[in-house]
Amino acid sequence: MSRIRIDHLAKRGGEASPLVALTAYDYTFARLAERAGVDILLVGDSLAQVVQGEDTTLPVTLEQMIYHARCVNRARERALLVVDLPFRAYKASPAQAFDSAARLMAEGGAEMVKLEGGGPMVETVAFLQERGIPVMGHLGLTPQAIHQLGGYRLQGRDPEAAEALLSDARALEQAGARALVLEAVPAALARRVSEALSIPVIGIGAGPDCDGQVLVLHDALGLGEEEIPRFAKSFMSGAESITGALAEFCGEVRAGTFPGADHRFD
């Protein structure tokens, strides 16, 4: 089984099926996700909430991200390993971002790092890619900016906000981003962004027309104490095993049946 490389990330269509991404934080669940056929394992800073019990992603540290990345990396056979840069580890300057990203790669095994934000991060994306660090961008609902956004709300609703998001997406691609996560935006806007970019756009709460889909592991398995987000789905219902549930997630994404009408914002 050949490993997925960054150059394998492609727009959907033709022979390329939608990309399937899933968060992972430890060896066991990463192994199960691998067996289910996930393309991208994302060590998300969401671990602050689903593993550590924090209210936001903000408290997680670089050292913690490295630790969890290392655990997930040990389970890998095929999937690409992407790791979030935590809030306090890259916002100060491109040089700080490089130092943090280099540690995620050298110590955690990351093959790509993900960072949040548009305009202010464009310089950082260019700085990293020029120094051999592949970057995945993240626009729309950016959890590290949750206090500035005023909560977990749909983004890009009005025409001005939609145009600003589209402009940021183009700027990130021009700066060298190799992929983009688009979270909690209207499906029509997500379609515009995906069509405008030559890099793959991976949606979460962004409708069916992206080049791939990502879910938080705990949402995909219905493991949270609270109701899962509207854009997510628990695949454990009717499944005989965790691997079976995750395989169903992969199958529905690739077949284009997830996200459905109940898992999108119009």
Residue pairs with C-beta under 8 A, 6 or more apart in sequence:
1 77
1 78
2 78
3 76
3 77
3 78
3 79
3 80
4 39
4 40
4 78
4 79
4 80
5 80
5 111
6 80
6 111
6 112
6 134
6 178
8 80
9 19
9 80
9 178
9 179
9 199
9 200
10 16
10 200
10 211
11 194
11 198
11 199
11 200
11 211
12 18
12 19
12 200
12 210
12 211
12 212
17 254
18 210
18 211
18 212
18 213
18 253
18 254
18 256
19 39
19 40
19 200
19 202
19 211
19 212
19 213
20 37
20 38
20 39
20 40
20 212
20 213
20 214
20 249
20 250
20 253
20 254
21 38
21 39
21 40
21 41
21 42
21 82
21 202
21 212
21 213
21 214
21 215
22 33
22 38
22 40
22 41
22 42
22 214
22 215
22 217
22 220
22 246
22 249
23 41
23 42
23 43
23 44
23 46
23 47
23 214
23 215
23 216
23 217
24 30
24 33
24 41
24 42
24 43
24 72
24 75
24 217
25 43
25 44
25 47
25 50
25 51
25 68
25 71
25 72
25 217
26 68
26 71
26 72
27 71
27 72
27 74
27 75
28 75
29 217
29 242
30 41
30 71
30 72
30 74
30 75
30 76
31 75
32 242
32 243
32 246
33 41
33 79
33 217
33 246
34 41
34 75
34 76
34 77
34 78
34 79
35 243
35 247
36 243
36 244
36 246
36 247
36 249
36 250
37 247
37 250
38 79
38 246
38 250
39 79
39 80
39 212
40 79
40 80
40 81
40 82
40 202
40 212
40 214
41 72
41 75
41 76
41 79
41 80
41 81
41 82
42 82
42 83
42 84
42 114
42 214
43 65
43 68
43 69
43 72
43 81
43 82
43 83
43 84
43 108
43 110
44 57
44 84
44 216
45 57
45 60
45 65
45 84
45 86
45 87
45 143
45 144
46 57
46 143
46 216
47 60
47 64
47 65
47 68
48 54
48 56
48 57
48 58
48 59
48 60
49 55
49 56
49 57
50 216
50 217
50 218
50 223
50 224
51 68
52 59
52 60
54 60
56 143
56 146
56 147
57 86
57 87
57 143
57 144
57 146
58 87
58 88
58 144
58 146
60 86
60 87
61 86
61 88
61 89
62 85
62 86
62 88
62 89
62 100
62 103
62 104
64 86
65 83
65 84
65 85
65 86
65 89
65 104
65 108
66 103
66 104
66 107
66 108
67 108
68 108
69 81
69 83
69 104
69 107
69 108
69 109
69 110
70 107
70 108
70 109
72 81
72 109
73 81
73 108
73 109
76 109
80 111
80 112
81 109
81 110
81 111
81 112
82 110
82 111
82 112
82 113
82 114
82 136
83 104
83 108
83 110
83 112
83 113
83 114
84 113
84 114
84 115
85 97
85 100
85 101
85 104
85 113
85 114
85 115
86 100
87 144
89 96
89 97
89 100
90 96
90 97
90 100
90 101
90 115
90 124
93 124
94 123
94 124
94 127
94 128
95 127
97 115
97 124
97 127
97 128
98 127
98 128
98 131
98 133
101 110
101 113
101 128
101 133
102 133
104 110
104 113
105 111
105 113
105 133
111 134
112 134
112 135
112 136
112 178
112 179
113 128
113 133
113 134
113 135
113 136
114 135
114 136
114 137
114 138
114 181
115 121
115 124
115 125
115 135
115 136
115 137
115 138
116 137
116 138
116 139
116 142
116 143
116 144
116 145
117 138
117 139
117 142
117 144
117 145
118 137
118 139
118 164
118 165
118 167
118 168
118 169
118 171
118 172
119 168
119 171
121 137
121 172
122 168
122 171
122 172
122 174
122 175
123 175
125 135
125 137
125 172
125 175
125 176
125 177
126 175
126 176
128 134
128 135
128 176
129 135
129 175
129 176
129 177
129 178
130 176
134 178
135 176
135 177
135 178
136 177
136 178
136 179
136 180
136 181
136 202
137 169
137 172
137 177
137 179
137 180
137 181
138 180
138 181
138 182
138 183
139 165
139 168
139 169
139 172
139 180
139 181
139 182
139 183
139 185
139 193
140 155
140 156
140 165
140 181
140 182
140 183
140 184
140 185
140 205
140 206
141 149
141 152
141 153
141 154
141 155
141 183
141 184
141 185
141 205
142 149
142 183
143 152
146 152
149 155
152 184
152 229
153 184
154 184
154 185
154 186
154 205
154 265
155 161
155 165
155 183
155 184
155 185
156 162
156 165
156 185
156 186
156 189
157 186
162 186
162 189
162 192
165 185
165 189
165 193
166 189
166 192
166 193
166 196
169 180
169 182
169 193
169 196
169 197
169 201
170 196
170 197
172 180
173 180
173 197
173 198
173 199
177 199
178 199
179 199
179 200
179 201
179 202
180 193
180 197
180 199
180 200
180 201
180 202
181 201
181 202
181 203
181 204
181 214
182 190
182 193
182 194
182 201
182 202
182 203
182 204
182 206
182 210
183 203
183 204
183 205
183 206
184 204
184 205
184 206
184 231
184 265
185 193
185 205
185 206
185 265
186 207
186 265
186 266
187 206
187 207
187 208
187 209
187 264
187 265
187 266
188 207
188 266
189 206
190 201
190 203
190 206
190 207
190 209
190 210
191 207
191 209
193 201
194 201
194 209
194 210
194 211
200 211
200 212
201 210
201 211
201 212
202 210
202 211
202 212
202 213
202 214
203 210
203 212
203 213
203 214
203 259
204 213
204 214
204 215
204 231
205 229
205 230
205 231
205 232
205 259
205 263
205 264
205 265
206 231
206 264
206 265
207 259
207 264
207 265
208 256
208 259
208 260
208 264
212 253
213 253
213 258
213 259
215 232
215 233
215 249
216 232
217 223
218 224
219 228
219 229
219 232
219 233
219 234
220 232
220 233
220 234
220 235
220 245
220 246
220 249
221 234
221 235
221 236
221 242
221 245
221 246
222 228
222 234
222 235
222 236
222 237
228 234
230 262
230 263
230 265
231 259
231 263
231 264
231 265
232 263
233 249
233 258
233 259
233 263
234 245
235 245
235 246
235 248
235 249
235 252
236 242
236 245
239 245
239 248
249 258
252 258
